[in-house]
Amino acid sequence: MTTRPADHLPRPRPAVPTVRLQDPAGVVAAVPYLLGFTPRRSLVVVGVDGDRGVGPTLRADLPTSAVLGTGGGGRAGDGDGERAGDDGGVLAAVWQHASQVLRRNGCDRALAVVYADVEPADLGEDAVRRVLDVLDPPWADGTAGPDGAWPDADADADADVDAPWPDGPLDVLDVLLVGPGRFRSLLCPDPACCPRDGSPVVATASHAVAASFVLAGRSPAADRDGVEPEAPAPPPADLRAAADAARAARASTPATDPGGGADEDADLLEQWLGSLPHGPGPALAGRLAARWRTRPLLRDACLAAFLPGGPDLARALLGGGGSPPATLAGSLDDPACAGAVREGTPVLRRLAALVPAEDRAEVLAGHSWLAWVAGEGTAASVLGGRALSLDPTQPLARLVLRALDGGLGAPWTVGGRSGGASWDTGR
């Protein structure tokens, strides 16, 4: 028996609810929902907009040794084979990049959350000072450091602190350290609010912020790869039908004219549109994926069906009524793009599971692009990485990952309109 294409698939994440982050526990509660998973060994920077609350969120890998300032892993002095100087500039480089990304996207304030394999009570004052000298330097807002002292004038005499910040540094509202079991603010001086040994991370699961996300239908994955689960394996008969259709499609495309067949493309697009919202059956899936490899405009048109403008946009894109970027421009500037991944994810998961291995990278790359358009940076990064593991030359996947590394979002996410959008630069 053949199952419907979208049966038994995990549903994509619902929209981000409107939340206000007013205390450290609320920030720690929100991050897993904003990213889609609970990070480890990371710097997470949450943009804050005065009018809307939460802005875009960025995560980057950060070794614990970059926090401790040693080659240690979980505790200062416990070496793990790394040399002490290897990570000295990692935190600064990651923070500078994150700040530039958020500035470019309309944010001038941020919350910094450091995830490390060290509990707050085990982080010495030197390490605290080292972190704050990077994330909340005294020259940024005219205040002294955590011990009341200003930076050493002689040590900083040759440093051009304004160079990395053409628009000025971000206003850092708080810096949090999240260890394996406890968290605390590194800026809050009130031990009643933020005790030195921290507060239990597990308690944030019952915070009102977490409840808002749960009520909106969102739940974080256990790890980064779990953000975008693969669909269950289809029945063998479906796999055979998709493979047979893909072979026939490749055989029908003349090697001397891979760009030909506009009428066939138009027919395949209409069949694709007719299969939605459930998605194509095995035979159509095989034909489409094979054709996507040689006809990227057909692939783009199929993906455009999930964007604002829907089928009309898809037909206009394939019909050549203008250049592809010009045709897509209006839709990609529409905040309704955030719903694209919610509509397309079940279909593209099933499509990737159905098609032969040689065609799967094309589907994963298309799904990665759609997640990027929707502002789902973690999913885009995971999917792009999977595509490149199958085909290291896949151009669309490489383009998406370069955009993520550069902090470039779809047009609708730029200029302070991207509450809930995320970028993930891990691999």
GUTOR-182082 format. One record per residue (C-alpha): x, y, z; residue number from 1. Coordinates in nm, 3 decimals, decimal comma. Layout:
% residues N
NODE / X / Y / Z / NUM .
...
//
This chain:
% residues 427
NODE / 0,000 / 0,000 / 0,000 / 1 .
NODE / 0,134 / 0,344 / -0,092 / 2 .
NODE / 0,114 / 0,609 / 0,179 / 3 .
NODE / 0,028 / 0,970 / 0,111 / 4 .
NODE / 0,343 / 1,182 / 0,072 / 5 .
NODE / 0,298 / 1,384 / 0,390 / 6 .
NODE / 0,166 / 1,111 / 0,620 / 7 .
NODE / 0,341 / 1,043 / 0,951 / 8 .
NODE / 0,589 / 1,328 / 0,918 / 9 .
NODE / 0,697 / 1,551 / 1,208 / 10 .
NODE / 0,536 / 1,889 / 1,166 / 11 .
NODE / 0,758 / 2,195 / 1,111 / 12 .
NODE / 0,799 / 2,452 / 1,386 / 13 .
NODE / 0,515 / 2,701 / 1,431 / 14 .
NODE / 0,571 / 3,075 / 1,431 / 15 .
NODE / 0,769 / 3,249 / 1,704 / 16 .
NODE / 0,535 / 3,401 / 1,965 / 17 .
NODE / 0,580 / 3,757 / 2,086 / 18 .
NODE / 0,783 / 3,747 / 2,408 / 19 .
NODE / 0,956 / 4,000 / 2,630 / 20 .
NODE / 1,282 / 3,900 / 2,793 / 21 .
NODE / 1,289 / 4,072 / 3,131 / 22 .
NODE / 1,514 / 3,856 / 3,351 / 23 .
NODE / 1,807 / 3,612 / 3,312 / 24 .
NODE / 1,587 / 3,308 / 3,360 / 25 .
NODE / 1,360 / 3,422 / 3,079 / 26 .
NODE / 1,655 / 3,461 / 2,844 / 27 .
NODE / 1,786 / 3,114 / 2,924 / 28 .
NODE / 1,434 / 2,976 / 2,878 / 29 .
NODE / 1,394 / 3,144 / 2,538 / 30 .
NODE / 1,722 / 3,054 / 2,364 / 31 .
NODE / 1,645 / 2,685 / 2,291 / 32 .
NODE / 1,312 / 2,783 / 2,136 / 33 .
NODE / 1,462 / 3,067 / 1,932 / 34 .
NODE / 1,734 / 2,839 / 1,791 / 35 .
NODE / 1,529 / 2,521 / 1,780 / 36 .
NODE / 1,768 / 2,328 / 2,007 / 37 .
NODE / 1,966 / 2,366 / 2,329 / 38 .
NODE / 2,317 / 2,479 / 2,236 / 39 .
NODE / 2,646 / 2,371 / 2,391 / 40 .
NODE / 2,987 / 2,537 / 2,371 / 41 .
NODE / 2,839 / 2,835 / 2,191 / 42 .
NODE / 2,799 / 3,208 / 2,196 / 43 .
NODE / 2,436 / 3,304 / 2,139 / 44 .
NODE / 2,353 / 3,668 / 2,076 / 45 .
NODE / 1,988 / 3,774 / 2,091 / 46 .
NODE / 1,911 / 4,104 / 1,925 / 47 .
NODE / 1,671 / 4,329 / 2,114 / 48 .
NODE / 1,448 / 4,589 / 1,954 / 49 .
NODE / 1,285 / 4,843 / 2,181 / 50 .
NODE / 0,953 / 4,824 / 1,999 / 51 .
NODE / 0,925 / 4,451 / 1,941 / 52 .
NODE / 1,126 / 4,275 / 2,209 / 53 .
NODE / 1,319 / 3,984 / 2,062 / 54 .
NODE / 1,504 / 4,048 / 1,736 / 55 .
NODE / 1,720 / 3,808 / 1,533 / 56 .
NODE / 1,927 / 3,545 / 1,713 / 57 .
NODE / 2,276 / 3,433 / 1,613 / 58 .
NODE / 2,471 / 3,129 / 1,736 / 59 .
NODE / 2,835 / 3,039 / 1,673 / 60 .
NODE / 3,059 / 2,761 / 1,801 / 61 .
NODE / 3,270 / 2,867 / 2,099 / 62 .
NODE / 3,514 / 2,628 / 2,268 / 63 .
NODE / 3,507 / 2,637 / 2,646 / 64 .
NODE / 3,879 / 2,717 / 2,643 / 65 .
NODE / 3,791 / 3,050 / 2,481 / 66 .
NODE / 3,589 / 3,130 / 2,793 / 67 .
NODE / 3,840 / 3,002 / 3,046 / 68 .
NODE / 4,139 / 3,150 / 2,865 / 69 .
NODE / 4,319 / 2,818 / 2,899 / 70 .
NODE / 4,352 / 2,497 / 2,704 / 71 .
NODE / 4,112 / 2,337 / 2,948 / 72 .
NODE / 3,778 / 2,186 / 2,865 / 73 .
NODE / 3,538 / 2,190 / 3,161 / 74 .
NODE / 3,751 / 2,344 / 3,437 / 75 .
NODE / 4,039 / 2,585 / 3,442 / 76 .
NODE / 4,361 / 2,389 / 3,459 / 77 .
NODE / 4,218 / 2,061 / 3,330 / 78 .
NODE / 4,398 / 2,032 / 2,997 / 79 .
NODE / 4,235 / 1,848 / 2,707 / 80 .
NODE / 4,525 / 1,858 / 2,463 / 81 .
NODE / 4,465 / 2,211 / 2,337 / 82 .
NODE / 4,729 / 2,477 / 2,381 / 83 .
NODE / 4,636 / 2,773 / 2,595 / 84 .
NODE / 4,689 / 3,033 / 2,321 / 85 .
NODE / 4,484 / 2,862 / 2,052 / 86 .
NODE / 4,149 / 3,020 / 2,144 / 87 .
NODE / 4,260 / 3,358 / 2,273 / 88 .
NODE / 4,093 / 3,557 / 1,994 / 89 .
NODE / 3,799 / 3,328 / 1,922 / 90 .
NODE / 3,553 / 3,497 / 2,157 / 91 .
NODE / 3,643 / 3,844 / 2,030 / 92 .
NODE / 3,616 / 3,739 / 1,665 / 93 .
NODE / 3,280 / 3,568 / 1,715 / 94 .
NODE / 3,144 / 3,863 / 1,912 / 95 .
NODE / 3,258 / 4,118 / 1,655 / 96 .
NODE / 3,094 / 3,920 / 1,375 / 97 .
NODE / 2,770 / 3,880 / 1,571 / 98 .
NODE / 2,760 / 4,250 / 1,651 / 99 .
NODE / 2,805 / 4,346 / 1,287 / 100 .
NODE / 2,528 / 4,108 / 1,182 / 101 .
NODE / 2,282 / 4,247 / 1,436 / 102 .
NODE / 2,374 / 4,607 / 1,351 / 103 .
NODE / 2,310 / 4,532 / 0,986 / 104 .
NODE / 1,970 / 4,393 / 1,080 / 105 .
NODE / 1,853 / 4,697 / 1,272 / 106 .
NODE / 1,947 / 4,608 / 1,631 / 107 .
NODE / 2,156 / 4,827 / 1,859 / 108 .
NODE / 2,101 / 4,627 / 2,180 / 109 .
NODE / 2,166 / 4,264 / 2,255 / 110 .
NODE / 2,178 / 3,989 / 2,515 / 111 .
NODE / 2,489 / 3,769 / 2,510 / 112 .
NODE / 2,465 / 3,411 / 2,636 / 113 .
NODE / 2,779 / 3,201 / 2,672 / 114 .
NODE / 2,728 / 2,824 / 2,684 / 115 .
NODE / 3,032 / 2,649 / 2,829 / 116 .
NODE / 3,131 / 2,323 / 2,998 / 117 .
NODE / 3,191 / 2,503 / 3,326 / 118 .
NODE / 2,952 / 2,592 / 3,606 / 119 .
NODE / 2,928 / 2,955 / 3,725 / 120 .
NODE / 3,082 / 2,874 / 4,063 / 121 .
NODE / 3,391 / 2,732 / 3,889 / 122 .
NODE / 3,451 / 3,038 / 3,672 / 123 .
NODE / 3,718 / 3,249 / 3,838 / 124 .
NODE / 3,716 / 3,628 / 3,851 / 125 .
NODE / 3,996 / 3,647 / 3,594 / 126 .
NODE / 3,784 / 3,450 / 3,349 / 127 .
NODE / 3,480 / 3,668 / 3,422 / 128 .
NODE / 3,686 / 3,979 / 3,358 / 129 .
NODE / 3,823 / 3,829 / 3,035 / 130 .
NODE / 3,473 / 3,755 / 2,904 / 131 .
NODE / 3,336 / 4,096 / 2,999 / 132 .
NODE / 3,634 / 4,277 / 2,852 / 133 .
NODE / 3,520 / 4,136 / 2,518 / 134 .
NODE / 3,140 / 4,135 / 2,547 / 135 .
NODE / 3,087 / 4,441 / 2,764 / 136 .
NODE / 3,407 / 4,650 / 2,754 / 137 .
NODE / 3,414 / 4,963 / 2,973 / 138 .
NODE / 3,473 / 5,188 / 2,673 / 139 .
NODE / 3,147 / 5,070 / 2,513 / 140 .
NODE / 2,916 / 5,249 / 2,755 / 141 .
NODE / 3,141 / 5,458 / 2,975 / 142 .
NODE / 3,116 / 5,231 / 3,279 / 143 .
NODE / 3,382 / 5,050 / 3,476 / 144 .
NODE / 3,447 / 4,680 / 3,471 / 145 .
NODE / 3,303 / 4,423 / 3,716 / 146 .
NODE / 3,563 / 4,509 / 3,980 / 147 .
NODE / 3,518 / 4,883 / 3,936 / 148 .
NODE / 3,846 / 4,926 / 3,746 / 149 .
NODE / 3,901 / 5,079 / 3,404 / 150 .
NODE / 4,111 / 4,905 / 3,138 / 151 .
NODE / 4,485 / 4,959 / 3,166 / 152 .
NODE / 4,562 / 5,269 / 2,956 / 153 .
NODE / 4,909 / 5,155 / 2,858 / 154 .
NODE / 4,789 / 4,812 / 2,752 / 155 .
NODE / 4,523 / 4,962 / 2,529 / 156 .
NODE / 4,726 / 5,253 / 2,397 / 157 .
NODE / 4,801 / 5,088 / 2,063 / 158 .
NODE / 4,456 / 4,935 / 2,018 / 159 .
NODE / 4,217 / 5,104 / 1,777 / 160 .
NODE / 3,901 / 5,003 / 1,960 / 161 .
NODE / 3,679 / 5,195 / 1,719 / 162 .
NODE / 3,800 / 5,010 / 1,410 / 163 .
NODE / 3,577 / 4,698 / 1,443 / 164 .
NODE / 3,269 / 4,904 / 1,525 / 165 .
NODE / 3,192 / 5,145 / 1,240 / 166 .
NODE / 2,848 / 5,211 / 1,390 / 167 .
NODE / 2,955 / 5,179 / 1,753 / 168 .
NODE / 2,937 / 4,866 / 1,967 / 169 .
NODE / 2,612 / 4,704 / 2,067 / 170 .
NODE / 2,453 / 4,809 / 2,394 / 171 .
NODE / 2,484 / 4,485 / 2,593 / 172 .
NODE / 2,189 / 4,446 / 2,828 / 173 .
NODE / 2,325 / 4,136 / 2,999 / 174 .
NODE / 2,591 / 3,867 / 2,970 / 175 .
NODE / 2,487 / 3,523 / 3,091 / 176 .
NODE / 2,694 / 3,213 / 3,153 / 177 .
NODE / 2,510 / 2,883 / 3,112 / 178 .
NODE / 2,690 / 2,576 / 3,239 / 179 .
NODE / 2,582 / 2,212 / 3,225 / 180 .
NODE / 2,345 / 2,256 / 3,519 / 181 .
NODE / 2,341 / 2,617 / 3,636 / 182 .
NODE / 2,344 / 2,971 / 3,498 / 183 .
NODE / 2,397 / 3,327 / 3,618 / 184 .
NODE / 2,435 / 3,682 / 3,495 / 185 .
NODE / 2,791 / 3,808 / 3,486 / 186 .
NODE / 2,669 / 4,169 / 3,510 / 187 .
NODE / 2,409 / 4,154 / 3,786 / 188 .
NODE / 2,567 / 4,261 / 4,119 / 189 .
NODE / 2,276 / 4,142 / 4,335 / 190 .
NODE / 2,350 / 3,799 / 4,490 / 191 .
NODE / 1,984 / 3,763 / 4,582 / 192 .
NODE / 1,896 / 3,785 / 4,212 / 193 .
NODE / 2,202 / 3,614 / 4,065 / 194 .
NODE / 2,393 / 3,410 / 4,324 / 195 .
NODE / 2,755 / 3,339 / 4,240 / 196 .
NODE / 2,694 / 2,965 / 4,208 / 197 .
NODE / 2,405 / 3,033 / 3,973 / 198 .
NODE / 2,050 / 2,906 / 3,946 / 199 .
NODE / 1,931 / 2,569 / 3,810 / 200 .
NODE / 1,891 / 2,561 / 3,432 / 201 .
NODE / 1,615 / 2,303 / 3,467 / 202 .
NODE / 1,398 / 2,558 / 3,651 / 203 .
NODE / 1,376 / 2,775 / 3,338 / 204 .
NODE / 1,158 / 2,511 / 3,172 / 205 .
NODE / 0,865 / 2,634 / 3,381 / 206 .
NODE / 0,930 / 3,004 / 3,314 / 207 .
NODE / 0,647 / 3,206 / 3,159 / 208 .
NODE / 0,862 / 3,264 / 2,848 / 209 .
NODE / 0,896 / 2,888 / 2,795 / 210 .
NODE / 0,522 / 2,850 / 2,847 / 211 .
NODE / 0,457 / 3,106 / 2,571 / 212 .
NODE / 0,660 / 2,902 / 2,324 / 213 .
NODE / 0,494 / 2,577 / 2,431 / 214 .
NODE / 0,149 / 2,729 / 2,389 / 215 .
NODE / 0,254 / 2,838 / 2,039 / 216 .
NODE / 0,334 / 2,475 / 1,958 / 217 .
NODE / 0,714 / 2,497 / 1,957 / 218 .
NODE / 0,954 / 2,256 / 2,121 / 219 .
NODE / 1,335 / 2,252 / 2,100 / 220 .
NODE / 1,521 / 1,952 / 1,965 / 221 .
NODE / 1,765 / 1,763 / 2,184 / 222 .
NODE / 2,057 / 1,865 / 1,964 / 223 .
NODE / 2,139 / 2,059 / 1,649 / 224 .
NODE / 2,088 / 1,772 / 1,404 / 225 .
NODE / 1,747 / 1,706 / 1,555 / 226 .
NODE / 1,622 / 2,047 / 1,440 / 227 .
NODE / 1,557 / 1,899 / 1,098 / 228 .
NODE / 1,469 / 1,528 / 1,139 / 229 .
NODE / 1,471 / 1,305 / 0,836 / 230 .
NODE / 1,147 / 1,149 / 0,720 / 231 .
NODE / 1,086 / 0,779 / 0,786 / 232 .
NODE / 1,197 / 0,548 / 0,505 / 233 .
NODE / 0,918 / 0,510 / 0,248 / 234 .
NODE / 0,793 / 0,162 / 0,150 / 235 .
NODE / 1,028 / -0,027 / -0,087 / 236 .
NODE / 0,770 / -0,014 / -0,364 / 237 .
NODE / 0,766 / 0,367 / -0,347 / 238 .
NODE / 1,145 / 0,382 / -0,359 / 239 .
NODE / 1,153 / 0,159 / -0,666 / 240 .
NODE / 0,887 / 0,368 / -0,840 / 241 .
NODE / 1,078 / 0,691 / -0,769 / 242 .
NODE / 1,406 / 0,541 / -0,890 / 243 .
NODE / 1,248 / 0,412 / -1,212 / 244 .
NODE / 1,092 / 0,752 / -1,281 / 245 .
NODE / 1,422 / 0,931 / -1,214 / 246 .
NODE / 1,608 / 0,702 / -1,459 / 247 .
NODE / 1,344 / 0,763 / -1,724 / 248 .
NODE / 1,363 / 1,139 / -1,670 / 249 .
NODE / 1,741 / 1,141 / -1,707 / 250 .
NODE / 1,719 / 0,931 / -2,022 / 251 .
NODE / 1,464 / 1,169 / -2,175 / 252 .
NODE / 1,691 / 1,474 / -2,130 / 253 .
NODE / 1,934 / 1,494 / -2,422 / 254 .
NODE / 2,292 / 1,530 / -2,307 / 255 .
NODE / 2,346 / 1,783 / -2,584 / 256 .
NODE / 2,057 / 2,001 / -2,473 / 257 .
NODE / 2,020 / 1,984 / -2,094 / 258 .
NODE / 1,847 / 2,322 / -2,090 / 259 .
NODE / 1,575 / 2,221 / -2,332 / 260 .
NODE / 1,225 / 2,099 / -2,258 / 261 .
NODE / 1,045 / 2,414 / -2,147 / 262 .
NODE / 0,709 / 2,251 / -2,215 / 263 .
NODE / 0,804 / 1,952 / -2,002 / 264 .
NODE / 0,911 / 2,185 / -1,722 / 265 .
NODE / 0,578 / 2,367 / -1,737 / 266 .
NODE / 0,394 / 2,035 / -1,721 / 267 .
NODE / 0,601 / 1,916 / -1,424 / 268 .
NODE / 0,539 / 2,244 / -1,241 / 269 .
NODE / 0,163 / 2,208 / -1,286 / 270 .
NODE / 0,177 / 1,852 / -1,155 / 271 .
NODE / 0,383 / 1,973 / -0,857 / 272 .
NODE / 0,132 / 2,249 / -0,782 / 273 .
NODE / -0,153 / 2,003 / -0,810 / 274 .
NODE / 0,012 / 1,770 / -0,558 / 275 .
NODE / 0,027 / 2,032 / -0,284 / 276 .
NODE / -0,018 / 2,056 / 0,009 / 277 .
NODE / 0,061 / 1,685 / 0,048 / 278 .
NODE / 0,338 / 1,667 / -0,211 / 279 .
NODE / 0,414 / 1,442 / -0,507 / 280 .
NODE / 0,380 / 1,068 / -0,521 / 281 .
NODE / 0,681 / 0,845 / -0,595 / 282 .
NODE / 0,678 / 0,867 / -0,975 / 283 .
NODE / 0,644 / 1,245 / -0,987 / 284 .
NODE / 0,901 / 1,281 / -0,708 / 285 .
NODE / 1,157 / 1,086 / -0,909 / 286 .
NODE / 1,093 / 1,283 / -1,227 / 287 .
NODE / 1,111 / 1,618 / -1,049 / 288 .
NODE / 1,429 / 1,556 / -0,854 / 289 .
NODE / 1,612 / 1,428 / -1,161 / 290 .
NODE / 1,496 / 1,728 / -1,360 / 291 .
NODE / 1,591 / 1,974 / -1,083 / 292 .
NODE / 1,957 / 1,878 / -1,131 / 293 .
NODE / 1,966 / 2,013 / -1,485 / 294 .
NODE / 1,689 / 2,271 / -1,464 / 295 .
NODE / 1,749 / 2,486 / -1,155 / 296 .
NODE / 1,481 / 2,730 / -1,271 / 297 .
NODE / 1,223 / 2,452 / -1,241 / 298 .
NODE / 1,350 / 2,378 / -0,890 / 299 .
NODE / 1,326 / 2,745 / -0,797 / 300 .
NODE / 0,974 / 2,768 / -0,937 / 301 .
NODE / 0,863 / 2,464 / -0,736 / 302 .
NODE / 1,008 / 2,616 / -0,418 / 303 .
NODE / 0,850 / 2,953 / -0,495 / 304 .
NODE / 0,507 / 2,791 / -0,464 / 305 .
NODE / 0,555 / 2,808 / -0,085 / 306 .
NODE / 0,632 / 3,181 / -0,084 / 307 .
NODE / 0,389 / 3,475 / -0,078 / 308 .
NODE / 0,240 / 3,474 / -0,427 / 309 .
NODE / 0,214 / 3,096 / -0,434 / 310 .
NODE / 0,132 / 2,927 / -0,766 / 311 .
NODE / 0,115 / 3,255 / -0,957 / 312 .
NODE / 0,469 / 3,342 / -0,846 / 313 .
NODE / 0,589 / 2,993 / -0,939 / 314 .
NODE / 0,443 / 3,016 / -1,289 / 315 .
NODE / 0,578 / 3,367 / -1,341 / 316 .
NODE / 0,926 / 3,255 / -1,235 / 317 .
NODE / 0,928 / 2,960 / -1,474 / 318 .
NODE / 0,761 / 3,156 / -1,753 / 319 .
NODE / 1,048 / 3,401 / -1,776 / 320 .
NODE / 0,845 / 3,718 / -1,736 / 321 .
NODE / 1,158 / 3,876 / -1,586 / 322 .
NODE / 1,489 / 3,777 / -1,431 / 323 .
NODE / 1,454 / 3,530 / -1,141 / 324 .
NODE / 1,584 / 3,779 / -0,880 / 325 .
NODE / 1,344 / 4,048 / -0,999 / 326 .
NODE / 1,051 / 3,807 / -1,002 / 327 .
NODE / 1,124 / 3,688 / -0,649 / 328 .
NODE / 1,213 / 4,029 / -0,505 / 329 .
NODE / 0,867 / 4,128 / -0,387 / 330 .
NODE / 0,795 / 3,796 / -0,221 / 331 .
NODE / 1,133 / 3,775 / -0,045 / 332 .
NODE / 1,067 / 4,119 / 0,106 / 333 .
NODE / 0,741 / 4,001 / 0,261 / 334 .
NODE / 0,752 / 3,894 / 0,631 / 335 .
NODE / 0,497 / 3,627 / 0,541 / 336 .
NODE / 0,800 / 3,432 / 0,414 / 337 .
NODE / 0,835 / 3,311 / 0,772 / 338 .
NODE / 0,555 / 3,067 / 0,694 / 339 .
NODE / 0,735 / 2,920 / 0,393 / 340 .
NODE / 0,923 / 2,654 / 0,583 / 341 .
NODE / 0,612 / 2,551 / 0,774 / 342 .
NODE / 0,432 / 2,477 / 0,448 / 343 .
NODE / 0,723 / 2,328 / 0,258 / 344 .
NODE / 0,901 / 2,121 / 0,521 / 345 .
NODE / 0,677 / 1,810 / 0,524 / 346 .
NODE / 0,677 / 1,800 / 0,144 / 347 .
NODE / 1,053 / 1,839 / 0,106 / 348 .
NODE / 1,133 / 1,593 / 0,384 / 349 .
NODE / 0,927 / 1,330 / 0,209 / 350 .
NODE / 1,076 / 1,419 / -0,130 / 351 .
NODE / 1,431 / 1,377 / 0,002 / 352 .
NODE / 1,342 / 1,039 / 0,147 / 353 .
NODE / 1,187 / 0,919 / -0,178 / 354 .
NODE / 1,440 / 1,017 / -0,442 / 355 .
NODE / 1,756 / 0,825 / -0,538 / 356 .
NODE / 2,077 / 0,916 / -0,356 / 357 .
NODE / 2,225 / 1,089 / -0,660 / 358 .
NODE / 1,935 / 1,336 / -0,666 / 359 .
NODE / 1,898 / 1,389 / -0,291 / 360 .
NODE / 2,152 / 1,672 / -0,259 / 361 .
NODE / 1,941 / 1,887 / -0,494 / 362 .
NODE / 1,633 / 1,842 / -0,275 / 363 .
NODE / 1,823 / 1,907 / 0,048 / 364 .
NODE / 1,977 / 2,222 / -0,101 / 365 .
NODE / 1,635 / 2,349 / -0,206 / 366 .
NODE / 1,499 / 2,280 / 0,143 / 367 .
NODE / 1,802 / 2,461 / 0,291 / 368 .
NODE / 1,727 / 2,767 / 0,078 / 369 .
NODE / 1,361 / 2,765 / 0,180 / 370 .
NODE / 1,460 / 2,748 / 0,550 / 371 .
NODE / 1,697 / 3,042 / 0,494 / 372 .
NODE / 1,416 / 3,239 / 0,332 / 373 .
NODE / 1,196 / 3,167 / 0,634 / 374 .
NODE / 1,461 / 3,290 / 0,880 / 375 .
NODE / 1,522 / 2,939 / 1,019 / 376 .
NODE / 1,901 / 2,956 / 1,022 / 377 .
NODE / 1,970 / 2,638 / 1,217 / 378 .
NODE / 1,756 / 2,426 / 0,987 / 379 .
NODE / 1,913 / 2,593 / 0,682 / 380 .
NODE / 2,263 / 2,518 / 0,812 / 381 .
NODE / 2,185 / 2,155 / 0,895 / 382 .
NODE / 2,019 / 2,090 / 0,558 / 383 .
NODE / 2,293 / 2,268 / 0,363 / 384 .
NODE / 2,555 / 2,061 / 0,541 / 385 .
NODE / 2,373 / 1,739 / 0,453 / 386 .
NODE / 2,352 / 1,843 / 0,089 / 387 .
NODE / 2,725 / 1,912 / 0,073 / 388 .
NODE / 2,803 / 1,579 / 0,240 / 389 .
NODE / 2,638 / 1,414 / -0,063 / 390 .
NODE / 2,768 / 1,658 / -0,325 / 391 .
NODE / 3,046 / 1,893 / -0,210 / 392 .
NODE / 2,998 / 2,105 / -0,523 / 393 .
NODE / 2,622 / 2,164 / -0,485 / 394 .
NODE / 2,601 / 2,536 / -0,570 / 395 .
NODE / 2,279 / 2,633 / -0,393 / 396 .
NODE / 2,383 / 2,469 / -0,065 / 397 .
NODE / 2,720 / 2,642 / -0,080 / 398 .
NODE / 2,547 / 2,973 / -0,143 / 399 .
NODE / 2,315 / 2,930 / 0,157 / 400 .
NODE / 2,599 / 2,837 / 0,392 / 401 .
NODE / 2,805 / 3,134 / 0,274 / 402 .
NODE / 2,506 / 3,359 / 0,344 / 403 .
NODE / 2,471 / 3,214 / 0,694 / 404 .
NODE / 2,842 / 3,253 / 0,764 / 405 .
NODE / 2,817 / 3,616 / 0,657 / 406 .
NODE / 2,504 / 3,682 / 0,860 / 407 .
NODE / 2,301 / 3,756 / 0,548 / 408 .
NODE / 1,930 / 3,693 / 0,572 / 409 .
NODE / 1,646 / 3,706 / 0,323 / 410 .
NODE / 1,540 / 4,065 / 0,243 / 411 .
NODE / 1,241 / 4,053 / 0,479 / 412 .
NODE / 1,470 / 3,987 / 0,777 / 413 .
NODE / 1,679 / 4,301 / 0,722 / 414 .
NODE / 1,621 / 4,631 / 0,897 / 415 .
NODE / 1,456 / 4,531 / 1,222 / 416 .
NODE / 1,172 / 4,319 / 1,082 / 417 .
NODE / 1,314 / 3,979 / 1,173 / 418 .
NODE / 1,187 / 3,892 / 1,519 / 419 .
NODE / 1,254 / 3,521 / 1,558 / 420 .
NODE / 1,490 / 3,486 / 1,262 / 421 .
NODE / 1,812 / 3,302 / 1,340 / 422 .
NODE / 2,157 / 3,242 / 1,197 / 423 .
NODE / 2,365 / 2,938 / 1,285 / 424 .
NODE / 2,729 / 2,926 / 1,178 / 425 .
NODE / 2,815 / 2,586 / 1,327 / 426 .
NODE / 2,870 / 2,277 / 1,117 / 427 .
//
